[in-house]
Amino acid sequence: MSWDVGDLERGPVPLWFQVSERLRAAIARGEFVVGDALPSESVLNRRFGISRTTARAALDQLEVDGLITRGSGRGSIVLPPRVEQPLNLLASFAEDMKARGLVPGYRTLSVRATPATAAVAEALGVRRGTRVVTIDRLLLADGEPLAATRVRLSPDVLPVRNRPEPSQLDQISLYEWLETTTGHRIALGEEYIEADVADPHLAELLLIEPGAAVLVARRCSRAADRTPIEYVVNTYRADRYRFRVELVRP
């Protein structure tokens, strides 16, 4: 059934919610695909006899749920489905994407030696100012930027003199490269997640608007014996990525 077949029901269910659910179902059916524009507020107003405020509320809910993006002059554009990451699973980006039927990709921006800041030194168990390998990359899903990542590696795992060329990391998971090249396997980690907004440079990298919401995940990853291997900051597009937590009541 098309989104515009049948009238809305006047009753306890809010009109904006009925419109939102119709459009949500239409997206799920493929009636609107990624990149399509949903009906405008004025179209919804004419079709269902609702106010512009009601129509706006329906579209606002779809935007909050990450199904569409809205902008002046662009309308309400259907987004690709959000990638969902369970918080109890430590997986490489490549493993994560492949499990969701997406093709992982990488664009290595730089590989350099930098002095460890206080936070990096504490995470890696080194002195502040110790030179560590720092890797900046873009993480891609089906060719589209999903996250910007900055990795600092323990000098006990990868001395700065042995750092790879950027081109060596463009076709491979960093976890896979580390295990193959250095023999170190990441097995454990702790992660902290917070919200932020994109500055102009980050927005340009992730193809989003400056000031758009992002999710920042800071993680210290370790070997099975709890030896620190990496300290990584991943900054995800909030419109394309979300974390999932499974809860059990004691």
Secondary structure by P-SEA (a helix, b strand, c coil): cccccbbbbcccccaaaaaaaaaaaaaaacccccccccccaaaaaaaccccaaaaaaaaaaaaaaccccccccccbbbbccbbbbcccccccaaaaaaaacbbbbbbbcbbbbbcccaaaaaaaccccccbbbbbbbbbbccccccbbbbbbbbcccccccccccccccccccaaaaaaaacccccccbbbbbbbbbbcaaaaaaaccccccbbbbbbbbbbcccccccbbbbbbcccccbbbbbbbbcc
